[in-house]
Amino acid sequence: MPEPFNTLGYDQYRDVQFRGDRSFWINEKRGFALDLLHAGFIYEMPVEINVVEDGIVKPVTYDPGFFDFAGLPLPSWPGAPLFSGIRLR
């Protein structure tokens, strides 16, 4: 886990927010949308996220643009998924 995400406190981690306009399926009539959660704080083990669309598994490529970092420096950890999980809403 790169700095500063390996040393975030609770308040700093809570401030890292997924951008709602980037939710998966937000404009589709599925009855839910998928948000990504960022790794950091106590979520030290990043995970890979895949979605299945039309029967095809597609990995979600990490993009710092998915998140509002509330003043934290953007992560630069090439090739690594810095996701800790998902939220369905």
C-alpha positions in Angstrom: 0.0 0.0 0.0 1.6 3.3 -1.0 1.9 6.4 1.1 -0.2 8.1 2.5 -2.9 5.4 2.2 -1.0 2.9 4.5 -1.1 5.4 7.4 -4.5 7.1 7.1 -6.5 7.7 10.2 -10.2 7.1 10.4 -11.1 10.7 9.5 -8.8 10.9 6.6 -10.0 7.6 5.2 -13.6 8.6 5.6 -12.9 11.7 3.6 -11.9 9.6 0.5 -15.2 9.4 -1.3 -16.3 7.6 -4.4 -17.6 10.0 -7.0 -21.4 9.3 -7.3 -21.3 10.3 -11.0 -18.9 7.4 -11.6 -21.2 4.7 -10.2 -21.6 1.6 -12.3 -25.1 1.3 -13.9 -26.3 4.6 -12.3 -28.3 5.5 -15.3 -29.7 2.1 -16.0 -32.9 0.6 -14.7 -31.4 -2.2 -12.6 -32.6 -1.1 -9.2 -29.1 -0.6 -7.9 -25.7 1.0 -8.6 -22.2 -0.1 -7.7 -19.7 2.1 -6.0 -16.0 1.2 -5.4 -14.3 1.6 -2.0 -10.7 2.7 -1.8 -8.0 0.8 0.1 -6.4 2.4 3.1 -6.8 2.8 6.9 -7.6 -0.7 8.2 -8.3 -2.0 4.7 -4.7 -2.8 3.9 -5.1 -5.6 1.4 -6.2 -4.3 -2.0 -8.6 -6.5 -4.0 -9.3 -6.8 -7.7 -12.9 -6.0 -8.8 -14.6 -7.6 -11.8 -18.0 -7.0 -13.2 -20.0 -9.3 -15.4 -21.8 -7.7 -18.3 -23.6 -9.8 -21.0 -21.9 -12.9 -19.6 -18.4 -11.5 -20.0 -16.1 -10.9 -17.0 -14.5 -7.5 -17.2 -11.8 -6.3 -14.7 -12.3 -2.8 -13.3 -9.2 -0.8 -14.0 -8.1 1.4 -11.1 -8.5 5.1 -11.9 -7.9 7.8 -9.3 -10.6 9.8 -11.0 -13.2 7.4 -9.4 -12.5 9.2 -6.1 -12.4 12.6 -4.4 -9.3 12.5 -2.2 -10.2 15.5 -0.1 -6.7 17.1 -0.4 -4.7 13.9 -0.1 -2.1 13.4 -2.8 -3.2 11.2 -5.7 -1.9 7.6 -5.5 0.8 6.6 -7.9 1.1 2.8 -7.6 1.1 1.7 -11.2 -0.8 -1.4 -12.1 -2.2 -2.0 -8.7 -5.9 -2.1 -7.8 -6.3 0.2 -4.8 -9.8 -1.0 -4.1 -10.9 -2.5 -0.8 -14.4 -3.6 -1.9 -17.7 -2.4 -3.3 -20.9 -0.8 -2.1 -24.3 -1.6 -3.7 -27.0 1.1 -3.4 
